[in-house]
Amino acid sequence: MDITKVACVGAGLIGRDWATVFSSRGLEVTIQDMNESILEDAVKGISSTLTFLEEKDLLEAGGAGAAMERIRTTTQIARAVEGADYVQESVPDNYDLKKKVFEEMDKMAPRHAILASSASGLVMTEIQKATAVPERCVLVHPMVPVYLIPLVEIVGGQDTSPETVKTTDEFMKGLGKSPVVLNREVPGYIINRLQAALLREAIDLVDKGVVSAEGLDRAFCTGIGIRDPMIGPLLRVHLAGNGVDRFFQNYAKSYQYRWDNMETWTSIPPSAVEAVVDGVNDMEIVRKKPMAEIKTWRDEMLVKLLKIVHGK
Ligand SMILES: NC(=O)c1ccc[n+]([C@@H]2O[C@H](COP(=O)([O-])OP(=O)(O)OC[C@H]3O[C@@H](n4cnc5c(N)ncnc54)[C@H](O)[C@@H]3O)[C@@H](O)[C@H]2O)c1
C-alpha cells in the first residue's frame, strides 16, 4: 500500500514527535488534539525540532520549512483522518480513552487506512474491540525522542491481520526506523518490560540508601549505557562468559544470589517515591538546567552517538 497521507491523533509529547518524523519524510500530516492552544504549542515544538534536525544535517537544507508546509491541524478526529492512509494515535495510556478514540477513527477513516496506537503498556487485543474493522489495528510503540531513536516495536492484537503488520513494518522501515515485530503481545512489549525491571532495581537501590540517584545514573551511563549501544544483554553474556553456555555454567549461581536479594514489589512504596524525587531534584544537572535545556543536550549527544553507532 502506498502511504502518502497520515494523521496523528493526540499531539502531546509523542504525537508531535511522530508528526516530525512523518513530515520530515515527505508525508502530508494532519495533527489533531483537544484544543487550539495545544495544537499551536505542538506546531511550535515540531518546527523547533525540524530546525534542530536540519542544523544537524539530518535533513537537507530547506527541509524543515518544506516539512512544516506539509502539516495541517484540526481539533476534529473526523477531519484529521479524512483521506488518511495511516493514522497514529497518541492519546494517554488508558483503555477507555483509547477505545473511544479508536471507535471514532475506525468510523471516520477510509476503509484501507491502518490504525496504529503508540500505547506503551496496553494491548491491541483490547483496544481493537472498539472497532468494526479490527484487522487494520496495530500497536506501534516508539521511544522518545521518536525523531532520533530508531526502534519501534510492532505487535498486532488477536484480530490484527498479518498484512497490517507487514505493511506497517515496511512503512516504518521506509521512514528510516528499525522495527522489531513481536511474535505475540505482552503488556509493556519488550522495551518497557526491560525498563520496568531495571527501574524497580534502580528505585530500590536509591530507596535503600545504597547509592544516591546521581551515583546510580552515573554508574548506569558509564557502565551499561556506554557499552550497550552495540550489544544487547544476551550477546553481552556470550562475551562476558567467553561463550554463552559457559556463562550459564559459571554464573547461574552468582545470579541466583542477586535475584534472591532483589525486590519484587509491583507497586512503588511511598518511601521510594520520596527518595527518588528528592534524589533527582538534587542532581547537579537538574539543579542547574531547565528541562528544555537538558532535552536539547540529550538530543545533541544522541545525534553524535547515532552517527558513530549507526552511521547517520
Ligand atoms: N512519553 C513517553 O515516553 C512515551 C513513549 C512511548 C509511547 N508513549 C505512549 O504514547 C501515548 C501518548 O503519550 P504522551 O507522552 O504523548 O502523552 P501526553 O499527555 O504528552 O499527550 C497526550 C495528548 O493526547 C491528547 N488527548 C487526550 N484526549 C484526547 C482525545 N480524546 N482526542 C485527542 N487527543 C486527546 C491530550 O490533550 C494530549 O495532548 C500514550 O499511550 C503513551 O503511553 C509515551
The ligand as an SDF file (V2000), in Angstrom:
LIG
                    3D

 44 48  0  0  0  0  0  0  0  0999 V2000
    6.0710    9.6700   26.9400 N   0  0  0  0  0  0  0  0  0  0  0  0
    6.7380    8.5890   26.5750 C   0  0  0  0  0  0  0  0  0  0  0  0
    7.9220    8.3920   26.8900 O   0  0  0  0  0  0  0  0  0  0  0  0
    6.0690    7.5700   25.6880 C   0  0  0  0  0  0  0  0  0  0  0  0
    6.8700    6.7060   24.9000 C   0  0  0  0  0  0  0  0  0  0  0  0
    6.2320    5.8000   24.0420 C   0  0  0  0  0  0  0  0  0  0  0  0
    4.8350    5.7420   23.9890 C   0  0  0  0  0  0  0  0  0  0  0  0
    4.1070    6.5780   24.7850 N   0  0  0  0  0  0  0  0  0  0  0  0
    2.6430    6.4740   24.6830 C   0  0  0  0  0  0  0  0  0  0  0  0
    2.1710    7.4750   23.7850 O   0  0  0  0  0  0  0  0  0  0  0  0
    0.8440    7.8850   24.1560 C   0  0  0  0  0  0  0  0  0  0  0  0
    0.8250    9.3830   24.3740 C   0  0  0  0  0  0  0  0  0  0  0  0
    1.7480    9.7100   25.4170 O   0  0  0  0  0  0  0  0  0  0  0  0
    2.3320   11.1960   25.6050 P   0  0  0  0  0  0  0  0  0  0  0  0
    3.5520   11.0540   26.4410 O   0  0  0  0  0  0  0  0  0  0  0  0
    2.4210   11.8750   24.2780 O   0  0  0  0  0  0  0  0  0  0  0  0
    1.1600   11.8640   26.4630 O   0  0  0  0  0  0  0  0  0  0  0  0
    0.8170   13.4230   26.5430 P   0  0  0  0  0  0  0  0  0  0  0  0
   -0.0100   13.5660   27.7690 O   0  0  0  0  0  0  0  0  0  0  0  0
    2.0400   14.2500   26.3720 O   0  0  0  0  0  0  0  0  0  0  0  0
   -0.1030   13.6710   25.2600 O   0  0  0  0  0  0  0  0  0  0  0  0
   -1.3860   13.1270   25.1040 C   0  0  0  0  0  0  0  0  0  0  0  0
   -2.1910   14.0740   24.2520 C   0  0  0  0  0  0  0  0  0  0  0  0
   -3.4500   13.4620   23.9600 O   0  0  0  0  0  0  0  0  0  0  0  0
   -4.4110   14.4810   23.9930 C   0  0  0  0  0  0  0  0  0  0  0  0
   -5.7420   13.9060   24.1710 N   0  0  0  0  0  0  0  0  0  0  0  0
   -6.3400   13.4800   25.2830 C   0  0  0  0  0  0  0  0  0  0  0  0
   -7.5720   13.0100   24.9880 N   0  0  0  0  0  0  0  0  0  0  0  0
   -7.7410   13.1470   23.6720 C   0  0  0  0  0  0  0  0  0  0  0  0
   -8.7890   12.8540   22.7700 C   0  0  0  0  0  0  0  0  0  0  0  0
   -9.9500   12.3150   23.1900 N   0  0  0  0  0  0  0  0  0  0  0  0
   -8.6130   13.1390   21.4610 N   0  0  0  0  0  0  0  0  0  0  0  0
   -7.4530   13.6860   21.0480 C   0  0  0  0  0  0  0  0  0  0  0  0
   -6.4210   13.9830   21.8380 N   0  0  0  0  0  0  0  0  0  0  0  0
   -6.5750   13.7130   23.1390 C   0  0  0  0  0  0  0  0  0  0  0  0
   -4.0060   15.3940   25.1440 C   0  0  0  0  0  0  0  0  0  0  0  0
   -4.5950   16.6850   25.0200 O   0  0  0  0  0  0  0  0  0  0  0  0
   -2.5060   15.4140   24.9610 C   0  0  0  0  0  0  0  0  0  0  0  0
   -2.0610   16.4930   24.1340 O   0  0  0  0  0  0  0  0  0  0  0  0
    0.4970    7.0630   25.4100 C   0  0  0  0  0  0  0  0  0  0  0  0
   -0.1890    5.9160   25.0310 O   0  0  0  0  0  0  0  0  0  0  0  0
    1.8690    6.7170   25.9700 C   0  0  0  0  0  0  0  0  0  0  0  0
    1.8360    5.5620   26.7680 O   0  0  0  0  0  0  0  0  0  0  0  0
    4.6760    7.5050   25.6110 C   0  0  0  0  0  0  0  0  0  0  0  0
  1  2  1  0
  2  3  2  0
  2  4  1  0
  4  5  1  0
  4 44  2  0
  5  6  2  0
  6  7  1  0
  7  8  2  0
  8  9  1  0
  8 44  1  0
  9 10  1  0
  9 42  1  0
 10 11  1  0
 11 12  1  0
 11 40  1  0
 12 13  1  0
 13 14  1  0
 14 15  2  0
 14 16  1  0
 14 17  1  0
 17 18  1  0
 18 19  2  0
 18 20  1  0
 18 21  1  0
 21 22  1  0
 22 23  1  0
 23 24  1  0
 23 38  1  0
 24 25  1  0
 25 26  1  0
 25 36  1  0
 26 27  1  0
 26 35  1  0
 27 28  2  0
 28 29  1  0
 29 30  1  0
 29 35  2  0
 30 31  1  0
 30 32  2  0
 32 33  1  0
 33 34  2  0
 34 35  1  0
 36 37  1  0
 36 38  1  0
 38 39  1  0
 40 41  1  0
 40 42  1  0
 42 43  1  0
M  CHG  2   8   1  16  -1
M  END
$$$$
